[in-house]
């Protein structure tokens, strides 16, 4: 007997945040409903990770690629709309799951949301001005279920139909028992067994802020021989071969299952990066970047106030150096690790999948 069909719509360009959250849910759906047919429709430039996690995907060109390759805007808009409509129409899903952008990037989902399938929106916290936008407010009522990847529905603000919302907690791509132990993770990554390893990651790459953060981190760590630096190369990161004295981790996805390899981290304050580091209990210096939707500074500040991380803002070599000096202290690392694990103590992917499967009953 054929199982339910689910289409996951992930809009990404430089990063993998939306894709990762939706893969996490899809994995749990498949555990609950092994016969489910799953299809991803995505603009992520790292869409190959979807297949590596066991799912089929249709690739759309991202806005980033359109701008860098000279693809005309009108042609791109038509592609986004017609390919989306035709793919969803041909697959005819029982459930459509979208993340972050309820109307899509160019309003391409608005007609589709009135079709026969149930609609689910993964609603991560956003800046208030984005949430209050007319398009967001118009699109939300077209969804049957709002999955809030936080511990409290109130985290996303006042909703037009709060009875549709369910807080499931942070959504992560791996369960705690799937994480490798420290020594095993280092062997998998080819990293030295006895070094004090610091992990640096600033998103998918191709971002001037990320390039600067990486350069400053390399310079600051070189002045502190107690650390060895391992750099997580995003799918669009420039070549790192020339950075002497560092370990480059290229093509590893997801990083969460090997995160226990590290004694500390310096990371952008994006949703996925932060929650994975906290879940793994890694003492971390967070570097918030300015984003249109995501208030990274607020996230980093609140976690720092809870004693779960160190916050480096503004980003300068001096401020980063002070944070690394604190991170070198054993007692500080222990305190940060314990508080981080308490702040993100569970994975909400299973609860999100259960809520979706219950819609099909």
N, C-alpha and C positions, 0 to 999 in steps of 0.2 A: 504493500500500500504506500502510495506517495506521501511524503511528509510535507509539512508547511514550507512555503517559500518566503524567505526574508531577504530584503535588499537593504544594504547598509550604504548610506550616502555620506562620503567623507570628503570634505573640501579642505585641501592642504596645498601649500606651495613649498615653502622653505622647510617646514617641519613635518612631524609625524604625529602630533598630538591627537588630532581627530581620528586618524586611522588607528592609532594604538588603542584608544578608548573603545572604538567599535570592534576591533579584533578581540579585545578582552571580553566584550559582551557576547560576540559570536561564538567564541570558544565555549562559553558556559551554556549558551543555547544548544550547541551541538551535544554537550554532555547530557542535557535534559531531554533533548529530542534528536537522537542520533540519525533519524531519517530526514532531518530538515535540509532543504536545499538553500544554500547561502550564496549570494552574489554581492560583490562590492562594486560601487561606482565611485570613482575617485579622481581627483586632479593632482594627487600627490606625486612628486617626482621620484619618490622611493616606493612606488607601488609594488615592486617585486617582493617586498616583505610580506605582502598579503598572501601571495602564493606559498611562501615559505612557511606561513602559519596554517596552510591547508585550505585556502579559500580562493575561489575564482574572482577575477576583477576585470572591469572595463576601465580603461584609462582615458581621461580627458586632459587636454593641455591646461596647465595652471596659468594663472594670471602672470606669475613670475616669468614663465617660459614665453608666454605671448609677448611680453615686453622686451625680453632679451633676444628673441629670434625674429622680430619684425612681423609677426603674424598680425594682420589687420584686426582692429577691435571689432568691427562689424562682423567680419567672418568668424571671429572667436565667439562672439555673443550668439550667433546663429548655431555654431557647433555645440556650444554649451546647452542651449535650449533643445535643439532637435535630437541630439544624441541622448540627452537625459530622458526626454519624453519617449523616444523610441525604445530605449533600453528597458525602461520601467514598463512600458506597454507590452513589450515582447516577453519579459520575464513574468509579468503579472503577479507581483508578490502578494502574499497575505498580509505582510507587515513591511512597512517602510520605516527605517530608523535613520534619522538625521542627527547631526552633531553641530552645535554652536550657531549655525546660520539656519534659522527655521524656514526662510524663503529661498535658500540657496544663495550663491554669490551674486547672481544677476536675475533674481526673482524666478529662476527656472522651475522651482518646486511649486510655486503657487497654483498653477492649473492642476498639477499631479495630486496635490493634497486633497482634492475633491473627488478623486477616483475611488474605487471600491475598497482598497486596502485600509487596514488600520495604520495610523500614523503615530510614531513614537519620536519624541525629541529629547536628546541628551542635553540638558540645560546647565552648563557650567556657569559660574558667576561671571558677570561682565561689568564693565564700567556702567554707571547709572545712566549716562547720557545715551549709551547704545541700547540699553534695555528699554528706555522710555521712547525710543524711536517709533514712528508710526508703523513702519513695516514690521518690526518685531511684534508690536501689539496686535497688528492685524493677522499675523501668521499664527500666533500661539493658539487661538481658538480652533484652528484647523487640525490640531493634534489631539489624539485620544488619550495619550499618556505622556507626562513629562517626568523624565528620570533626572533627579537632581544628584550629581555626583559629589555631594557634601553631606555632612551629618544632620543638617537642618534645612528644611525648605526655605526658611526665611533668608538663607544666605543669598538667594538670587533676587530678593526683593518682593514687592507686592505683585501677585499674579492675578490676571483677569478671571481665571477659573482654578482656584487653589485646590479644589477637590480632585483635580486630575494629576496633581503633583505627588511624587513619592521620593523621599530622600533615601538613597541607598548607600551613602558613604562614598569615599574615593574609589574610582574605578581603575583597577590596575590589571595589567596583562598577565601577571603570574600570581599564584597563591604562595603563601609563605613557605610551604613545604617544597615548592618547586625551586627555591633559591639554593644555590650551591653553597657549601661551607667555604670558609676563607681560603684554605689551602687548595681545595679542588677548583675553586674559581680562578685562582692564580695559575694553576697548571693549564686550565683550558685557555686562558688568555696569553700564556707564555710569559708571565711576569715573574720577577724574582721572589723567592719564598720569604726572605727575611727583611726586605726593604720596607721602609715606611712610605707607603704609596698614596699619593694624592691624585684624585681623579678630577679632570677638568672637562666640562662640556657646556657649550653655549648654543644649543639648538642645532637645526639642520644644516647651518652654514649659509654662505652667500649674503650675510647680513653685516654691514659695516660695524655695528655695535658689537657683534660677536667677534669679529676680527680684532677689534681693539681690546676687548676683554681677554682674548686668548693671548695676545702679545704681552699685555701687562702681567698676566698670570705667569707666563714663561719667565719674564724678567724677574718677577718677585720670587719665584721658587728657586731660581738659580742662585740667589743670594742666601738661600736657606738650605744648606747641604743636608740637613736632617730629613728632607723630603726628596723623593723621586716622583717625577710627574708622569702621569699617563693621560693622554689626550684622547677623548672620544670624538672621532671624526664623523660629523654628520654627512648625509648624502651629498650635500652641495658645498662641503668645506673645501677650501683651497688645499693644494698639496702641502703636506706637513713633513715631507721627507727631509727638508733642510733644517728642521729644528733639532739641533744636536742635543744629546743628553736627555731625551724624552722617549717614552714608550707611546707609540701610536696604535690605537685600537680602531681599526678600519673595517667597516662592513658588519660589525657585530650588532645583531638585533634579535630580541630586545636586550638591553643592558641589565634590566632588573634582575635576571636570574644569576648574573655574575657580580652584582654590586657588592656583595660581602667581601670581595677581594680587596677593597680599599679601606684605608685608615682614615680618610677624610676626602672632602670634595670641595671644588669651587665650581659653582653652577649658575646658569641663568635661573630666574625664578618663575619659569613657566609651570603650568599646572602639572603636567605629567612628570617633568624632571623633579620637581619638589616632592610630589607625593611618592615617587619611587624611592628617592633618597631617604625620606622620612620612614617609609615602610621598612626599608632595609636597615634602618638605624645607623646611617652614615653621618658622622659629624660634618657639617657643611657650612661653607661661606656662600651665601646667596647674593648674586649680583642682579638686581632688578633692571629690566630693560623697559623702555616706553613702548607700549603697544596700543593699538586702536581699541580693542575690546578688552584685553586682559590687563587688570591692574596688578602688575607684578610687584610694585613697590608696597602696596597694601599687604599682599600675601607675605612678603619677606619681613615686613615690619611686625606683623602680628605673630609670626612664628618666632622672631627674635625676642619679642616681649614675653613669649611663653618659654623662653630658654631652650628652644628646639633648633636654633641655628644662629649663625652670626650674619649680620647684614652689612654689606659693603656698599654704601652710597654716601656721597657720589663716588663713582669709580675712578680712583687715581692709584698710581703705584704705591703711594704712601699709605692710603687707607687700606688697600689690599694687603700690604706688608704687615700692618698692625693686626689685621684679622688673622693672617697666617701665623703670626707670633703667638696669638692666643690659641690657635688650633694646635700648635706644637706642644701645648701643655696637656699631659695625660689626663689629669682630673677634668679639665675643660672638655676634652673629647668624650670622656665617659658620661659627663653630665648632658652634653648635647645629644649623644646617642640615645640615652635613656628617655629624654624628653621627646625626641623625634619619634621614637617607636610608640610612645604613648599618644602622640598627636595623630598618627596614622596607624591605628592598631588593627584595621581590618580591610579587606578587599570587598568592595561593593558590586563587583561584576556579577557574582552569582545571584545576588538579590535583584539586580537589573534584569538578568536573563529570566528569572522566575516570573517577574512581573510581566514580561513580554509573552512568555509561554502561557501564562494564565489568561491573557487576552484571547488566546486561540481556543480555549476550552468551550 
